[in-house]
Amino acid sequence: MIAYVTVGADDIAAAKRFYSAFLLALGYQLKEGPEGLSYALPVESGQLPVFPDFYVKPPFDGGLASAGNGAMVAFEARNQAQVRALHAAALAAGGHDEGRPGFRADYGPQFYVGYLRDPQGNKIALFSSNPAEPGRDG
């Protein structure tokens, strides 16, 4: 089980605008501190945490943050409309389009996805594979 994912950022304010544009709509809560941003799904009293948490922080070594080549973090949306809305919100919040929302021939017929780069260059996917919605072939 993946407990958390961390991406580096040199401009925490820009990262906050970008990630809050869609993570808050997906139910994540934000905690800010001197070490950066921590996004986590809420936990009911007496329940176990829902993983993974997502952190945006300056690199611990004090160097500049850089995006990992081939690294990507994917967040699941409820449906195709939410993928489109969150992709647009993330673009408006300083993200860069890396692939407009839609079906991809290389993936299953229900996999609907949009790709972005955050202001630091980290690759993010927003997807839905809701079986109640029309698929690529339907």
C-alpha positions in Angstrom: 0.0 0.0 0.0 1.3 3.4 -0.9 1.1 5.6 2.3 2.1 9.0 0.7 3.6 10.6 -2.4 5.8 13.7 -2.3 6.7 16.1 -5.1 9.2 18.9 -4.9 8.3 22.5 -5.5 10.4 25.7 -5.4 7.3 28.0 -5.4 5.0 26.7 -2.7 2.4 29.4 -3.4 2.1 28.4 -7.1 1.9 24.8 -6.1 -0.8 25.5 -3.6 -2.9 27.3 -6.3 -2.4 24.4 -8.7 -3.1 21.5 -6.4 -5.9 23.1 -4.4 -7.7 23.7 -7.7 -8.5 20.0 -7.9 -7.5 18.2 -4.7 -10.0 20.1 -2.5 -12.8 19.1 -5.0 -11.7 15.5 -4.6 -12.2 15.7 -0.9 -8.6 16.2 0.3 -8.0 18.6 3.1 -5.0 20.9 3.2 -2.6 21.6 6.0 0.1 24.1 5.5 3.3 24.4 7.5 6.9 25.7 7.2 7.8 22.3 5.6 5.3 22.7 2.8 1.8 21.5 1.9 0.1 18.3 3.1 -3.1 17.1 1.4 -4.9 14.2 3.1 -8.4 12.7 2.9 -10.4 13.2 6.1 -10.5 10.5 8.7 -13.6 9.8 10.8 -12.9 9.4 14.5 -11.9 5.8 15.2 -11.3 5.0 11.5 -8.0 4.2 9.8 -6.5 6.8 7.4 -7.3 6.7 3.7 -4.1 6.5 1.8 -2.2 7.9 0.1 -1.5 11.4 1.4 0.0 13.9 -1.0 2.8 16.3 0.0 4.3 19.2 -1.8 7.6 20.3 -0.3 10.9 22.0 -1.0 13.6 19.4 -1.5 15.2 18.4 1.8 18.7 18.8 0.4 18.1 22.5 -0.2 18.7 22.1 -3.9 16.2 23.0 -6.7 13.2 20.8 -7.2 13.0 18.9 -10.5 10.3 16.7 -12.0 11.1 13.0 -12.3 11.4 11.8 -15.9 8.7 9.1 -16.2 7.2 9.8 -12.8 3.5 10.7 -12.6 0.9 10.8 -9.9 -2.7 10.0 -10.8 -5.8 11.1 -8.9 -9.2 9.4 -9.5 -12.3 11.6 -10.2 -15.9 10.5 -9.8 -16.8 10.7 -13.5 -15.7 12.1 -16.9 -17.3 15.5 -16.3 -15.3 15.9 -13.1 -12.1 15.0 -15.0 -12.9 17.8 -17.5 -13.8 20.3 -14.8 -10.7 19.6 -12.6 -8.4 19.6 -15.6 -9.7 23.0 -16.6 -9.4 24.3 -13.0 -5.8 23.1 -12.7 -5.0 24.8 -16.0 -6.5 28.0 -14.8 -4.5 27.7 -11.6 -1.2 27.7 -13.4 -0.9 24.1 -14.7 0.2 23.2 -18.2 -1.7 20.9 -20.5 0.0 17.5 -21.1 -3.0 15.8 -22.8 -6.6 17.0 -22.9 -9.2 14.8 -21.2 -10.4 11.9 -23.3 -10.0 8.2 -23.9 -6.7 6.8 -24.9 -6.4 3.9 -27.4 -3.7 2.2 -25.2 -5.9 1.9 -22.1 -9.1 0.1 -21.3 -12.4 1.3 -22.9 -13.6 3.0 -19.6 -10.3 4.8 -18.8 -11.0 8.5 -19.3 -8.0 10.7 -18.5 -6.5 14.2 -18.7 -2.8 15.0 -18.1 -1.2 18.1 -16.7 2.2 19.5 -15.5 2.2 21.4 -12.3 4.1 24.7 -12.2 7.3 22.8 -11.2 6.9 20.4 -14.1 5.6 17.3 -12.2 3.2 15.2 -14.3 -0.3 14.7 -12.9 -3.1 12.6 -14.3 -6.8 13.0 -13.5 -8.9 10.0 -14.5 -12.2 8.2 -14.2 -13.0 4.6 -15.1 -16.6 4.8 -14.0 -18.4 1.7 -15.4 -21.8 3.6 -15.3 -20.6 6.0 -18.1 -20.2 5.4 -21.8 -16.9 4.0 -22.7 -14.5 4.7 -25.6 -16.3 2.1 -27.8 -19.8 3.0 -26.8 
